[in-house]
């Protein structure tokens, strides 16, 4: 009788211990992966730019499909195409013709809507790296446009797209770079940091939605971007105290601006409600092949941060399972 009465209790304890170990191991593995410093690191190894599926937007530091990349989906709007050329990339943004004067829109949401990168404390940073090669640049002569534009912003939920389209107008907050790409650097501010200045509007089409801040990071009349040359854009934003943001944004490669580097280093002491400390989107808008380049090949897109990442719902569920198992085991042992 003693043997029969103890067997169910022993079996129950074994079950709960195994359940507890399984839940905790899964929880710890999931938690460690989402707290990684790199949340996106994409070289298009799988030859697709639509992973993860619509509505998820970003793998957020977890290689969910085990393809060797940390991915965020890309969306094209307006002219041309945006697709990887094959497994291993590059991701090619191409205008419909070298004479196209219509803009293109290439957007990625590098976090999910509920888990943006928020620079809440001094020293918190986000770093974006974009490695690209332009070809068939308009080298026939100088133009004075700032038609080569890219932005690091927080997108309102309603402006997120889930299929190829230009993000709809909305209350974007953040920063952009307005740059010149021509035979020589032709604009008086050929590499300029801009801060959002409007409550609601399109992302990069309207220059009036932005205000130039700091000093230009390149000199008008200096050497241009060269066709077929690889360039690396890095943009680091660091919170420097209660209310300031330090920007260090550069493009390096070839003999750009005479020495191979265009760079802006600037402290925004008053980001206000339009600059802000929260980011989840990177957008690129070359406005026509005739003032930028016909093709942009991206070989790397990476987003890094040192901020505590918000666990995904799956990690929270696993934590709950682990806690439940502990409680039930304690109850049965009484």
C-alpha positions, -999 to 999 in steps of 0.1 A, spaced: 0 0 0 29 23 8 44 18 -26 11 24 -44 4 56 -25 38 72 -32 40 63 -69 15 89 -81 31 116 -60 66 106 -73 53 106 -109 37 140 -104 69 155 -90 89 141 -119 64 155 -144 65 190 -128 103 190 -125 106 181 -162 79 207 -171 97 234 -150 131 226 -165 117 227 -201 99 260 -195 129 277 -178 154 265 -205 132 278 -232 126 310 -214 163 316 -207 172 309 -243 145 332 -256 153 360 -232 191 359 -240 184 361 -277 161 391 -275 185 410 -253 213 409 -280 229 441 -290 222 435 -327 185 434 -336 189 434 -374 219 422 -395 208 414 -430 228 404 -460 199 387 -478 214 352 -475 180 336 -482 174 358 -513 142 374 -500 134 408 -485 99 400 -473 109 381 -441 94 381 -415 59 379 -427 36 409 -430 26 423 -396 57 411 -378 82 434 -397 113 425 -378 130 394 -363 141 417 -335 174 399 -326 161 364 -331 170 344 -362 135 328 -363 139 311 -396 175 300 -390 188 314 -423 218 331 -408 205 367 -409 185 388 -385 160 403 -409 135 431 -412 111 433 -442 115 460 -468 88 478 -487 90 496 -520 69 525 -532 67 547 -563 91 540 -592 112 510 -600 119 478 -582 134 466 -549 145 430 -546 176 409 -538 194 398 -570 197 363 -555 208 343 -524 234 364 -506 222 397 -520 226 424 -527 193 440 -522 188 461 -554 168 492 -556 165 502 -592 147 529 -611 126 520 -641 149 539 -664 181 559 -661 161 590 -672 134 585 -645 126 617 -627 101 599 -603 111 593 -567 115 558 -552 107 549 -516 124 520 -497 113 515 -461 120 490 -434 106 488 -399 134 474 -379 113 467 -348 78 456 -343 52 484 -335 51 476 -298 89 473 -293 106 505 -306 142 514 -296 138 541 -269 168 560 -256 156 565 -221 188 569 -202 221 588 -206 244 566 -227 217 547 -245 224 545 -282 211 532 -316 235 526 -345 224 520 -380 248 508 -407 239 508 -444 264 496 -470 255 504 -505 269 507 -541 253 532 -565 257 527 -602 249 549 -632 251 581 -612 241 613 -628 277 624 -635 269 646 -665 270 678 -644 262 693 -611 227 696 -598 218 716 -567 192 692 -553 191 674 -520 174 645 -536 194 617 -519 175 614 -486 173 589 -458 156 590 -424 158 574 -389 124 579 -373 96 565 -352 66 557 -374 30 560 -361 11 527 -364 -12 540 -391 17 548 -413 32 513 -413 27 494 -446 24 456 -449 27 455 -487 48 475 -512 38 511 -508 50 545 -497 42 549 -459 12 571 -455 15 606 -441 14 607 -403 30 620 -371 66 607 -378 92 619 -353 130 618 -357 157 628 -381 168 627 -417 198 633 -439 193 654 -470 223 649 -494 234 658 -529 245 633 -555 257 648 -588 287 653 -610 303 673 -582 287 680 -548 264 708 -560 242 719 -532 254 744 -506 246 718 -479 254 685 -497 252 664 -465 228 680 -440 212 667 -408 175 675 -406 150 673 -377 112 668 -382 93 700 -377 56 691 -384 29 673 -365 18 652 -395 29 649 -431 47 626 -456 80 610 -446 106 623 -470 89 638 -501 84 673 -487 115 691 -477 94 716 -457 86 689 -432 122 691 -420 145 717 -405 183 717 -411 203 715 -379 240 717 -372 265 723 -400 268 706 -434 290 676 -434 305 680 -469 316 709 -491 299 721 -522 322 716 -553 341 687 -538 343 652 -553 311 633 -559 299 597 -553 315 574 -579 295 548 -598 304 513 -588 321 524 -555 309 509 -522 299 533 -495 292 528 -458 267 549 -440 268 548 -402 244 567 -380 248 567 -342 224 585 -320 233 586 -283 214 602 -254 238 625 -236 217 634 -206 182 644 -196 173 661 -229 201 659 -255 210 636 -284 244 633 -299 244 625 -337 273 611 -355 264 603 -391 288 596 -419 292 581 -454 327 568 -462 341 554 -494 361 564 -525 372 600 -525 338 614 -515 341 650 -504 378 649 -514 390 627 -485 365 598 -486 343 610 -458 312 631 -454 303 635 -418 280 654 -394 287 654 -357 260 674 -338 244 676 -304 207 683 -305 201 699 -271 164 703 -277 149 674 -297 114 685 -287 83 666 -297 93 662 -333 128 649 -328 122 625 -299 141 596 -284 123 567 -300 131 549 -333 117 520 -353 120 529 -390 147 535 -416 136 550 -449 154 559 -481 141 582 -508 163 588 -539 143 613 -560 148 602 -595 177 586 -614 185 619 -631 196 635 -598 208 605 -579 217 570 -593 198 545 -614 207 516 -591 215 512 -554 229 478 -543 227 473 -505 250 445 -492 244 451 -455 218 466 -433 224 465 -395 208 480 -364 224 478 -330 215 492 -296 225 489 -259 190 496 -246 171 469 -227 149 453 -253 113 446 -245 107 408 -245 84 395 -271 51 380 -260 65 345 -265 92 352 -239 67 366 -215 45 335 -219 74 312 -212 82 332 -180 46 327 -169 48 290 -176 80 287 -155 65 306 -126 33 285 -128 54 253 -127 73 265 -96 40 274 -78 24 240 -86 55 221 -75 56 239 -42 19 233 -36 23 195 -43 53 193 -20 34 205 11 
